[in-house]
């Protein structure tokens, strides 16, 4: 009996010890609660609404209404992961304050101090992808304990020809939207140590890179900031202005230090003169700031803007794996991926079917990186159709009208699409240009005849070799008049979805505006009197 009692006591003691040890483990895990996956708790946890970072919280304005970043209004900390041999399976987020991690504060301790001043913005700089989820999980769990607006910054884009590590934008954006939807997201580019040795082509964000960025920023509903070094920004002005003209929640911060190039005054003044709702904020070194403050504003150049008030966007959902969407900005319209949308000109009640209408613009073709074959090549490009707006379906199908195709390879077609075309009219007219990324075009709709001129041109923001001799072609085609209602322009994409393009400076005008018509009428009356 004695051995049995001893064995029972020993078994009871082992069970009690295991339960106590398990409770200690659970207690320690709860203390570091931000290390777990808390995204699943969003279904039954109602996050506290925090004040978002406003421009007034970040900047100070000058007498010329320039916006400069005010660092006194920001508590900033760079977050890294600290690992050691003892806790090699648990990485602790720390704020780097010096060369030794042992002297650094943990992220939790730093947040308690940084959020004491409620009037300051807390800027959290994330240097590695591994630190994103631990930081956001802690902020999600502790969001009831602070009221300060949060600004999350990470370098997620890479300059051409550089190989510095960047933060995964999908993880950052996805985690921020789930766990901290009130935070402002700031996305930057990698900062190579040899920035002074980079070629001019490497200090530039191309149109193809700009369109690639849309894969990440397309679905962001939070306030978004693009942070860019001065040497890169002043060589990417057209791309930045296009993004600013497209997204009203987007702002740009341009910063510099002693390693940056000299100020390119005209390009920086173009950014400074941006008059949209979103802002361009400067954080410049003293020598760059002094030059900028001595300069004035540039006049408004209307030729740079695209007046799209006369166009209506019609878009369908797409199941394609690549981003297929039309992005409209006051600096141009981008057609990306497969064709799933079109732009249709609005009716004007004062239009006359027999008054000529003039259309003009430029198209910049940008095939996706690594593309070797376009199919079908002869039908891939910009499609312009002159149609009766009442005969256009919701899917973009048109019964009749005239189609103009400016192909990627330089082919140009002008075709009567009327299924009941009389034999007196020619069905098609065609021409050919030298293959070049950018073409300018002009279309005149005279009702009974269509005139098309296409030529090689220079598109804004595109740097390529210039042709020694320009290439051009002109097409003419007589068309039947089926109605007294004037035709509307329909702009869409045709052919391969691996070919993207950007339409710039698209304009519509009538041959004689009412003011000019009245002036000519007055002159004619005077001549009759004399």
Secondary structure as UniProt FT lines:
FT   HELIX           2..31
FT   HELIX           33..35
FT   HELIX           39..43
FT   HELIX           55..58
FT   STRAND          59..61
FT   TURN            63..64
FT   STRAND          67..69
FT   HELIX           71..73
FT   STRAND          74..82
FT   TURN            86..89
FT   STRAND          92..95
FT   HELIX           101..103
FT   STRAND          105..106
FT   HELIX           107..114
FT   TURN            118..119
FT   STRAND          121..126
FT   HELIX           130..141
FT   HELIX           143..145
FT   STRAND          150..157
FT   TURN            160..161
FT   HELIX           169..179
FT   TURN            181..182
FT   STRAND          184..189
FT   TURN            193..194
FT   HELIX           195..197
FT   TURN            200..202
FT   HELIX           207..217
FT   TURN            218..219
FT   STRAND          224..229
FT   HELIX           230..233
FT   TURN            234..235
FT   HELIX           237..246
FT   TURN            248..249
FT   STRAND          250..255
FT   TURN            258..259
FT   HELIX           265..272
FT   STRAND          280..283
FT   HELIX           286..293
FT   HELIX           302..304
FT   TURN            309..310
FT   STRAND          311..315
FT   STRAND          325..329
FT   TURN            330..331
FT   STRAND          332..336
FT   STRAND          341..345
FT   TURN            349..350
FT   TURN            353..354
FT   STRAND          357..367
FT   TURN            369..370
FT   HELIX           377..379
FT   STRAND          381..387
FT   HELIX           389..391
FT   TURN            394..395
FT   STRAND          402..407
FT   TURN            408..409
FT   STRAND          411..416
FT   TURN            419..420
FT   TURN            423..424
FT   STRAND          428..432
FT   STRAND          438..445
FT   STRAND          449..456
FT   TURN            460..461
FT   STRAND          472..478
FT   STRAND          488..494
FT   TURN            497..498
FT   STRAND          499..510
FT   HELIX           514..529
//
